[in-house]
Amino acid sequence: MELTRDEVVESLFREHYEGLLRLSYCLLGDRCSAEDVVMEAFCSLQSHWSTLRDRTAPLGYLRVCVLNLSRSRIRALVRERSRPGWVEPTPSPDTSVSVVDRDEAHRLVEAVRALPRRQCEVIVCRYFLELSEAETASLLGLSTGSVKRHAHRARATLSTTLEETR
């Protein structure tokens, strides 16, 4: 018996929400925005279900959607910050912020986000989502060789960056 759209989406949500959230968070650096992106991707899947080319592989649709929505958010932030009169908000002197700043996972995420866009996306797909080189290449629209090259350069940069911040 074939599962209904709602059952498939619910199952995907239970099994893959956290991984998709990590993907978006690594690209955006903001959990709240990442949660919005992932929920928007699930809503998009739900509303575009009838137009999916391959209903047996909706996880790929979700990953591409999260990636594209995260890129759109980054572009919107860049546009917003380039407007005249924009002022960088000052963080509140909250103790939880200073705890997060010292956290090694936070340092890693910041180092990954500082990478060039393609390197960042490859690292997130390969090591946070644990996709193969072929899956990463397919998701990002790159050749396998490009994935290997971007991953190698990103690992070298991360190694240097993380060593310098210790």
C-alpha positions in Angstrom: 0.0 0.0 0.0 1.4 3.4 -1.0 1.7 6.1 1.7 -0.3 9.3 1.4 1.3 12.6 1.0 0.7 13.6 4.6 2.2 10.3 5.9 5.3 10.7 3.7 5.8 14.4 4.8 5.2 13.5 8.5 7.7 10.6 8.2 10.3 12.9 6.5 9.8 15.5 9.2 10.4 13.0 12.0 13.5 11.5 10.4 15.1 14.4 8.7 14.1 17.7 10.4 17.2 17.9 12.6 19.6 17.2 9.7 17.9 19.8 7.5 18.0 22.2 10.4 21.8 21.7 10.8 22.2 22.3 7.1 20.4 25.6 7.2 22.0 26.6 10.5 25.5 26.0 9.2 24.7 28.3 6.2 22.9 31.0 8.1 24.3 30.9 11.6 21.0 31.7 13.1 18.8 28.9 14.6 15.5 30.9 14.3 16.1 31.7 10.6 17.2 28.1 10.0 13.9 26.8 11.6 11.9 29.1 9.4 13.7 27.9 6.3 13.2 24.2 7.1 9.5 24.8 7.9 9.1 26.7 4.6 10.8 23.8 2.8 8.3 21.3 4.3 5.4 23.6 3.4 6.7 23.8 -0.1 6.9 20.0 -0.4 3.4 19.7 0.9 2.0 22.3 -1.6 4.1 21.1 -4.6 3.5 17.4 -4.0 1.5 16.9 -7.2 4.2 18.5 -9.3 7.1 16.4 -8.0 8.9 14.5 -10.7 9.9 11.6 -8.4 7.6 11.0 -5.5 9.8 8.3 -4.2 12.7 10.8 -3.5 11.2 13.8 -1.7 14.2 14.1 0.6 16.2 15.4 -2.3 13.6 18.0 -3.0 13.7 19.1 0.7 17.5 19.4 0.7 17.6 21.5 -2.5 14.8 23.6 -1.1 16.5 24.2 2.2 19.8 25.0 0.4 18.1 27.5 -2.0 16.0 29.1 0.7 19.1 29.6 2.9 20.9 31.1 -0.1 17.9 33.5 -0.6 18.1 34.5 3.1 21.8 35.2 2.8 21.2 37.4 -0.3 18.4 39.3 1.5 20.7 39.9 4.5 23.4 41.2 2.2 21.0 43.6 0.4 19.6 44.8 3.8 23.1 45.4 5.2 24.2 47.4 2.1 21.3 49.9 2.5 22.3 53.4 3.6 21.7 53.9 7.3 21.9 50.2 8.3 23.4 49.8 11.7 24.8 46.5 13.1 22.7 45.5 16.0 24.7 45.2 19.3 24.3 41.9 21.1 22.8 42.0 24.5 25.2 41.3 27.4 23.6 38.0 28.1 25.7 35.3 29.8 24.3 32.6 27.5 25.8 34.5 24.5 29.3 34.4 26.1 28.8 30.7 26.8 27.9 30.0 23.2 30.9 32.1 22.0 33.2 29.8 24.0 31.6 26.6 22.7 33.8 24.7 20.2 30.8 23.8 18.1 30.0 27.5 17.7 33.6 28.2 16.6 33.4 25.4 14.0 30.1 26.7 12.6 31.5 30.2 12.4 34.6 28.9 10.7 32.5 26.9 8.2 30.3 30.0 7.5 33.4 32.1 6.8 34.4 29.8 4.0 33.7 30.7 0.4 30.1 29.8 -0.5 30.8 26.6 -2.5 33.3 25.3 0.0 30.8 26.0 2.8 28.1 24.1 1.0 30.3 21.2 0.2 31.5 20.9 3.8 28.0 21.1 5.2 26.7 18.4 2.8 29.7 16.1 3.2 30.2 16.3 7.0 27.1 17.6 8.6 24.6 15.8 6.4 27.0 12.9 5.8 26.2 12.8 2.0 28.6 10.9 -0.3 30.6 12.8 -2.9 28.2 11.8 -5.6 25.1 12.9 -3.6 26.8 16.2 -2.7 27.7 16.7 -6.4 24.1 16.0 -7.5 22.6 18.3 -4.8 24.9 21.2 -5.6 25.0 20.7 -9.3 28.8 20.1 -9.4 31.1 17.4 -10.7 32.5 14.9 -8.2 35.9 16.3 -8.9 34.7 19.8 -7.9 33.3 18.4 -4.7 36.6 16.8 -3.9 38.5 20.0 -4.7 36.2 22.3 -2.6 36.3 19.8 0.3 40.1 19.6 0.3 40.5 23.4 0.2 37.8 23.9 2.9 39.4 21.3 5.2 42.8 23.0 4.8 41.3 26.4 5.6 39.3 25.1 8.6 42.4 23.4 10.0 44.4 26.6 9.9 41.5 28.8 11.1 40.6 26.5 14.1 44.3 26.2 15.1 44.7 30.0 15.1 41.6 30.5 17.3 42.8 28.1 20.0 
